[in-house]
Amino acid sequence: PYHKLLKAFKKVAKNMGRGSTRIHDLRHTMLSYIWENTHDIEQVMQVSRHKNPVSARVYIHPTQKTREEAAALISKVAHDLNVVPFRT
C-alpha cells in the first residue's frame, strides 16, 4: 500500500540528508532526466500523462548536464559572433 511506500521513502530520504524531499519530487526528477536524455517532449508527455506540452514542461527542471550544454552553446555562439566577454 501507498502508506508503506511513503514511510520507506521518508526513511531513505532522511538517511540521505534529504528529509524535506517529497515522493512527488521523484516525478520531477524522472521527467527531467527523460528530457535530458531525449529532448523529446512527446516522451515526457507520455510518461507524465499530460496532453499539453506546457503542462508537461512544468515538471522539467535543468540538470547539471543541461546547464552545461546551455553554457557550451552560449559560448559557441559568442565565439562564432566574435563577442568578447565583458571584463571589469
Secondary structure, 3 states (H helix, E strand, C coil): CHHHHHHHHHHHHHHCCCCCCCCCHHHHHHHHHHHHHHCCHHHHHHHHCCCCHHHHHCCCCCCHHHHHHHHHHHHHHHHHCCCCCCCC
